[in-house]
């Protein structure tokens, strides 16, 4: 089995955020094992398609 990509790790973390809760870009990066790299979360979010089912990123 292959290791998930950094994008897949970020989306897994975002998908695990309960409805009604929010997480910062930095928190998401930390939980995806990319501590200190919130830009990864930002870039992925900016490049995502509109209408994503994950509106909880603050």
ABEGO torsion letter per residue (X at the ends): XBBBBAAAAAAAAAAABBBGBBBBAAAAAAAAGABGBAAAAAAAAAABBBGBABAABX
